[in-house]
Structure formats: structure tokens, C-alpha cells
Amino acid sequence: MLIHGAAGGVGSFAVQLARRQGAHVIATASAANTDFVKALGADEVIDYRITPFETVVGDVDVVLDTVGGNTRDRSWGVLRKGGRLITIAADAEGSKEQRVRDAFFIVEPNRHQLVNIAHLIDTGALRPVVGAIFSMENFRQAYEQKPVHGKNVLRIAE
């Protein structure tokens, strides 16, 4: 499995969950995030700033794209026959290309899955990555500031 944006909020969960399911995880991230992504469970990390992933990856079953655009477009070529590309990048939603629209995924709440994920977090089997914690008064800063790893969160109450 190839995961683009593995150091981000969705990517950091995806690496852990894929590894937990026994997948061989190849991740794209910057060189500064290599150790972090490997600690999450990635078998291989490709520095996307230096190495075009398609020159070293091929014949993968699944690509999870959290980046979109050119990264998504180049990902089609690394899939094995019958492989699946899944993208959560917002630019895919309005695409005129049918295969991109088919690959676009919007999360729908699923109580059973959320309970299972909460259990994994509670037992330490899955580690949420928090970039920073902001008070509700600073919600705009939390939205505008992109964390180095994971996601920013809002503290609802003291």
C-alpha cells in the first residue's frame, strides 16, 4: 500500500491502520518526517521532494492519496492491474474525469467503526497525532496553522 501525505492527520492514522492489518506500507513524506512515519509503522518512506515515487514504486494494490493534483494523477501508474486508488483530496470532488470522481472518498460516520477506533486508541494500539492544542477562542488560528504532524485540536472545556 502506498500512502501519500503519511505525516499528516489522515496519513498518520492510515499508516498505523494499514500496518495493523498486515499491509506492507510505503509512504511519501519529507525527509524531515522519515523517522516519524517509520515510527508509525511504515516499511519504506520516500522523500517526495527528492525522489518521484513512481520511479521506485510499482504494482501496488492500494494508493491512498491525501494530496491530490499531480500526486494523484501520477499515482494511477503505480497500481497493479485491479488495484484501487482512493483520494480524499478536495480537488477530486469537482473533477470532470470519471476515474477521479470514482476514487474520491467522503467519510460517512459509522458508529461501529468509531467504537472500534476508540477502543484501539484507548488500548494504545492506535496513536492519534496532535499537532497543537488551541482554546476555542483561538479556533481561527487552529484552522489556519498547518501542523508539522497530525492535526490541530480544539480544547472545548478546561
C-alpha positions as CSV (number, residue, x, y, z in Angstrom):
1,M,0.0,0.0,0.0
2,L,1.2,3.5,-0.9
3,I,0.1,6.3,1.4
4,H,0.7,9.9,0.3
5,G,1.0,12.6,3.0
6,A,1.8,10.0,5.6
7,A,2.9,12.5,8.3
8,G,-0.5,14.4,8.2
9,G,-3.6,13.8,10.2
10,V,-5.2,11.3,7.9
11,G,-2.0,9.8,6.7
12,S,-0.7,9.1,10.2
13,F,-3.8,7.1,11.1
14,A,-3.7,5.3,7.7
15,V,-0.1,4.2,8.2
16,Q,-1.0,2.7,11.6
17,L,-4.2,1.1,10.5
18,A,-2.7,-0.4,7.3
19,R,0.3,-1.8,9.3
20,R,-2.1,-3.2,11.9
21,Q,-3.8,-5.1,9.0
22,G,-0.5,-6.6,7.9
23,A,0.0,-4.4,4.8
24,H,3.4,-3.6,3.5
25,V,3.3,0.2,3.9
26,I,5.1,2.6,1.5
27,A,4.7,6.2,2.5
28,T,5.6,9.6,1.0
29,A,6.7,12.3,3.3
30,S,9.5,14.9,3.5
31,A,13.0,13.8,4.7
32,A,12.3,15.6,8.0
33,N,9.4,13.3,8.7
34,T,11.0,10.0,7.7
35,D,11.7,8.8,11.3
36,F,8.3,9.9,12.4
37,V,6.5,8.0,9.7
38,K,8.6,4.9,10.2
39,A,7.8,5.0,13.9
40,L,4.1,4.9,12.9
41,G,4.8,1.7,11.1
42,A,5.8,2.5,7.5
43,D,8.1,-0.1,6.0
44,E,9.5,2.4,3.4
45,V,9.4,6.2,3.3
46,I,10.0,8.1,0.0
47,D,11.1,11.7,0.3
48,Y,8.7,13.2,-2.2
49,R,10.9,16.3,-2.6
50,I,13.8,14.3,-4.0
51,T,12.5,11.1,-5.4
52,P,9.5,10.9,-7.7
53,F,7.6,8.0,-6.1
54,E,6.6,6.4,-9.4
55,T,10.3,5.8,-10.2
56,V,10.7,3.5,-7.2
57,V,7.2,2.1,-6.6
58,G,5.0,-0.1,-8.8
59,D,2.5,-2.8,-8.7
60,V,0.8,-1.7,-5.5
61,D,-2.7,-2.9,-4.5
62,V,-3.9,0.4,-3.0
63,V,-2.9,4.0,-3.1
64,L,-4.3,6.4,-0.5
65,D,-4.0,9.9,-1.8
66,T,-4.3,12.8,0.7
67,V,-2.5,15.3,-1.5
68,G,-4.4,15.4,-4.8
69,G,-3.5,17.1,-8.0
70,N,-0.3,15.9,-9.8
71,T,0.5,13.4,-7.0
72,R,-2.9,11.7,-7.5
73,D,-2.5,11.8,-11.3
74,R,0.9,10.2,-11.2
75,S,-0.4,7.5,-8.8
76,W,-2.5,5.7,-11.4
77,G,0.7,4.4,-13.0
78,V,1.9,2.6,-9.8
79,L,-1.2,0.5,-9.3
80,R,-1.2,-3.2,-10.2
81,K,-4.0,-4.4,-12.5
82,G,-7.2,-4.3,-10.5
83,G,-5.6,-2.0,-7.9
84,R,-7.5,0.7,-6.2
85,L,-6.8,4.5,-5.8
86,I,-8.6,6.3,-3.0
87,T,-8.4,10.0,-2.7
88,I,-9.7,12.4,-0.1
89,A,-8.1,15.5,-1.7
90,A,-10.8,18.1,-2.1
91,D,-9.8,18.9,-5.7
92,A,-11.1,15.5,-6.8
93,E,-14.7,16.3,-5.8
94,G,-15.2,18.6,-8.8
95,S,-13.1,16.7,-11.3
96,K,-14.5,16.0,-14.8
97,E,-12.5,12.8,-15.0
98,Q,-14.7,9.8,-14.1
99,R,-12.0,7.7,-12.6
100,V,-11.0,10.6,-10.3
101,R,-14.6,11.0,-9.2
102,D,-14.9,7.3,-8.6
103,A,-11.7,7.4,-6.5
104,F,-13.0,10.3,-4.3
105,F,-14.0,9.3,-0.9
106,I,-16.1,11.3,1.6
107,V,-16.2,10.0,5.2
108,E,-19.5,8.9,6.5
109,P,-20.0,8.3,10.2
110,N,-20.2,4.7,11.2
111,R,-20.8,4.0,14.9
112,H,-19.4,0.5,14.9
113,Q,-16.1,1.7,13.2
114,L,-15.8,4.7,15.5
115,V,-16.3,2.5,18.6
116,N,-13.5,0.2,17.3
117,I,-11.2,3.1,16.6
118,A,-11.9,4.5,20.1
119,H,-11.0,1.1,21.6
120,L,-7.7,1.0,19.6
121,I,-6.9,4.5,20.9
122,D,-7.9,3.6,24.5
123,T,-5.7,0.5,24.5
124,G,-2.7,2.3,22.9
125,A,-2.9,0.2,19.7
126,L,-3.6,3.4,17.7
127,R,-1.9,6.7,18.4
128,P,-3.6,9.9,17.4
129,V,-1.1,12.6,16.4
130,V,-1.9,16.0,17.8
131,G,0.0,18.9,16.2
132,A,-1.1,21.5,18.7
133,I,-4.0,22.2,21.1
134,F,-5.9,25.5,20.9
135,S,-8.6,27.1,23.0
136,M,-11.9,27.8,21.5
137,E,-11.1,31.5,21.4
138,N,-8.2,30.7,19.1
139,F,-10.2,28.5,16.7
140,R,-9.2,30.6,13.6
141,Q,-5.5,30.1,14.4
142,A,-6.1,26.4,14.8
143,Y,-7.7,26.2,11.4
144,E,-5.1,28.4,9.6
145,Q,-2.0,27.0,11.2
146,K,-0.9,23.7,9.5
147,P,0.8,21.4,12.0
148,V,4.0,19.6,11.2
149,H,2.4,16.3,12.2
150,G,-1.1,15.2,12.7
151,K,-4.0,17.6,13.3
152,N,-4.6,20.6,15.5
153,V,-7.4,20.1,18.1
154,L,-9.6,22.5,20.0
155,R,-10.0,22.3,23.8
156,I,-13.7,22.6,24.4
157,A,-13.6,22.9,28.2
158,E,-10.9,23.2,30.8
